[in-house]
Amino acid sequence: MPEYPPQMSMFTLAGSPAAPARPLALPQPQPPVRNRLEEAPRALSSREELFARAETLAWRLSADLGMPVRLAVTDNRSTMVSFRRGANVLQLRLHHMFLDAPESVVRAVADYAGRGHRGAGGVLDDYIRGQQPRIRQFRRESDAELNPRGNCFDLQVLFDTVNRLYFQNGIQARIGWGRMPPRRRRKSIRLGVYDHQTREIRIHPALDRPEVPAFFVEFIVFHEMLHQLFPSTGRGGRRVHHPRAFRDREKAFPHYGLALRWERENLGVLLRG
């Protein structure tokens, strides 16, 4: 299901809409804020070394953008770059591959995440493709196990029904509820995600409530299953997460219009969930 605001494939956009490029307002680099490591890869050097390299990268980005950068380094399998632009700080999450990125790629990160230049996405796509061996292919033992049974909905039952009715049992994937994130004010929510590498679908637990209609949960499951049939494509230097064939097939869902209307009318409820 589309996030608010929309998502891209390898790049997850959340928060404020893209701002137009503008000249640097501050001549001196601003200090990065609370940089941290998340799921630091065991194959790399010590955590202290990783933190030092992350600090260096944050300083480079801060100097380029003329604003503080709050950087988190991850070992994700699918989302390599995600960010949120605030009025006074850029919150940025990068895969650890970017700690060794050349200057041209670091500049592309600044342009894409800090200035909203979508054309820089092509540079990031090329770099990520060249770094595929550094992306973890398998789930760790510490990764949350998929559990399809919730308090209100059994996702496996929904998946099997949708697979039979709309895909002739052609979708091969595992499904379960995602982990409930920490409670805080949110501007966006990702209701579902499909991992192409592991063929896993995770649905946001905010949907496992009695006030959420079954047809809407079914629509989210249907949407994520479509990603197996219609992978993301590259076009004009940007990643198209939902190509036209995807959108056309999505509209064939019997409750498509009803599901979109329910989402619009209840987004506030989901964000508070």
SVG drawing of the C-alpha trace seen along z (x, -y; Angstrom):
<svg xmlns="http://www.w3.org/2000/svg" viewBox="-17 -32 55 54">
<polyline fill="none" stroke="black" stroke-width="0.4" points="0.0,0.0 1.4,-3.5 2.9,-5.3 2.0,-8.9 3.9,-10.5 4.7,-8.0 7.5,-5.5 10.1,-4.5 11.6,-1.0 15.1,-1.1 14.6,-4.6 12.0,-5.2 10.7,-8.8 9.0,-10.0 8.2,-13.4 8.1,-16.7 7.7,-17.0 10.8,-17.7 12.1,-21.2 13.6,-23.1 17.3,-23.3 18.8,-26.5 22.3,-27.8 23.9,-26.9 22.8,-29.3 25.6,-28.5 29.3,-28.7 30.5,-26.4 29.5,-22.8 27.0,-22.1 27.6,-19.3 25.7,-16.1 23.2,-15.3 23.1,-12.0 24.5,-9.7 24.0,-6.0 24.5,-2.5 21.6,-0.2 22.1,3.5 25.9,3.0 27.2,5.7 29.4,8.2 31.7,8.6 32.9,5.0 35.5,3.7 34.8,2.6 31.7,0.6 34.0,-2.3 35.5,-2.4 32.0,-2.2 30.9,-5.1 33.9,-7.2 33.3,-6.5 29.6,-7.4 30.6,-10.7 32.9,-11.5 30.1,-10.8 27.6,-12.9 30.1,-15.8 30.6,-15.6 26.9,-15.7 26.3,-18.5 29.0,-20.6 27.5,-20.0 24.0,-20.9 24.7,-23.6 22.5,-22.0 22.8,-19.3 22.5,-15.7 21.2,-13.0 22.6,-9.8 21.7,-6.2 23.7,-3.4 21.8,-0.1 22.3,3.4 18.9,3.5 18.2,6.0 15.7,3.9 15.7,0.2 19.1,-1.2 18.3,-4.9 15.5,-6.6 15.2,-10.1 13.0,-12.8 13.6,-16.5 12.8,-18.8 13.0,-22.5 16.4,-22.5 17.8,-19.0 18.0,-16.1 17.2,-12.7 18.9,-10.1 19.2,-6.3 21.9,-4.7 23.0,-1.1 26.6,-0.6 27.8,-0.4 27.6,-4.2 30.4,-4.5 32.8,-3.7 31.0,-5.7 33.1,-7.9 32.5,-11.7 30.2,-11.6 27.8,-9.2 28.0,-11.2 27.0,-14.3 24.1,-12.3 22.9,-11.4 23.0,-15.1 21.2,-16.1 18.5,-13.3 17.8,-13.4 18.7,-17.0 17.7,-18.9 14.9,-16.8 16.7,-16.2 15.1,-13.0 17.6,-12.8 20.3,-11.9 18.4,-8.6 19.9,-7.2 23.4,-7.6 22.3,-5.9 20.7,-3.0 23.9,-2.4 26.0,-2.4 23.6,0.0 23.6,2.4 27.4,2.5 27.3,3.2 24.9,6.1 27.4,8.6 27.4,6.3 23.6,6.6 22.7,9.3 20.7,11.9 19.3,14.0 17.4,13.3 19.3,13.3 18.2,15.4 17.5,12.1 15.0,11.0 11.4,11.2 9.7,14.3 6.6,14.0 3.4,14.7 0.2,14.5 -2.2,14.8 -3.4,11.6 -6.1,10.7 -8.6,9.9 -7.2,11.2 -5.4,14.3 -3.2,13.1 -2.5,16.6 -6.2,17.2 -6.5,13.9 -3.4,14.6 -4.7,18.0 -8.1,16.6 -6.6,13.7 -4.1,16.1 -6.9,18.4 -9.4,15.8 -7.1,13.4 -3.7,15.1 -4.7,18.8 -2.5,19.7 0.5,18.4 2.1,16.2 4.7,17.9 5.4,15.9 5.3,16.0 3.1,13.5 2.9,12.2 2.4,9.1 5.2,6.7 6.5,5.4 4.7,2.5 6.9,-0.5 7.5,-2.8 4.6,-5.1 5.3,-8.5 3.6,-11.1 3.9,-10.0 3.3,-11.8 3.4,-8.6 2.6,-4.9 3.7,-2.0 0.8,0.4 2.6,3.3 5.9,4.3 7.1,7.0 10.7,8.3 11.7,9.6 14.8,11.4 13.0,13.4 9.5,13.4 8.1,12.2 5.1,9.9 4.8,7.9 1.6,6.1 1.5,3.2 -0.1,4.3 -2.1,1.1 -4.5,3.0 -5.1,5.8 -8.0,4.0 -11.8,4.6 -12.6,1.2 -10.6,2.0 -12.8,3.7 -11.7,7.1 -12.0,5.8 -9.3,3.2 -6.8,5.7 -7.5,7.9 -6.7,5.0 -3.4,4.4 -2.5,8.0 -3.5,8.0 -1.4,4.9 1.7,6.5 1.2,9.7 1.2,7.7 4.8,6.7 5.9,10.2 4.3,9.9 5.3,6.4 8.8,5.5 10.0,1.9 11.4,0.4 13.9,-2.4 12.9,-5.3 14.4,-8.7 16.9,-8.4 14.3,-7.4 12.8,-4.2 9.2,-3.6 7.8,-1.4 4.3,-1.0 4.6,-0.8 1.5,-1.3 0.9,2.5 0.9,2.7 -1.7,-0.1 -3.9,1.3 -4.0,4.7 -4.6,3.1 -7.7,1.4 -9.2,4.8 -9.6,5.5 -13.4,5.6 -13.3,3.2 -10.6,0.9 -12.5,-2.4 -14.1,-1.5 -10.7,-0.6 -9.1,-3.9 -12.0,-5.9 -11.8,-4.1 -8.1,-4.8 -8.5,-8.5 -11.2,-8.8 -9.4,-6.9 -5.7,-7.8 -5.7,-9.7 -6.9,-6.6 -4.1,-4.5 -1.4,-7.0 -2.5,-7.0 -2.5,-3.2"/>
</svg>
